[in-house]
């Protein structure tokens, strides 16, 4: 029974660790999304600036900035896809662990109830035996 309890606790600990890793992966995805959003906003602003540019230097600077930002956006998109795959993997592991943990917890509770019922039957038998002894005396 103690071994089953220990196993249950270990599985809960694993579940917590996987949940934390899953949350961290989601936070990294959210961070990359924000970075991509900022870069998109910068491209939009530079595009607007170049369409309203009064001088060739402003137009050239805007074009150069857009050129510099575009590879960053592509890199962030690749990182985001990889992180999403990692998050999906962590989520699947977490779900498997949740099922395992719940199954072990259910088994522990079932065994605990069986042991308690057995103990109650033994106590009742002892009381019945004592009562029959006193009744016979």
Secondary structure, 3 states (H helix, E strand, C coil): CHHHHHHHHHHHHHHHHHHHHHHHHHHHHHHHHHHHHHHHHHHHHHHHHHHCCCCHHHHHHHHHHHHHHHHHHHHHHHHHHHHHHHHHHHHHHHHHHHHHHHHHHHHHHHHHHHHHHHHHHHHHHHHHHHHHHHHHC
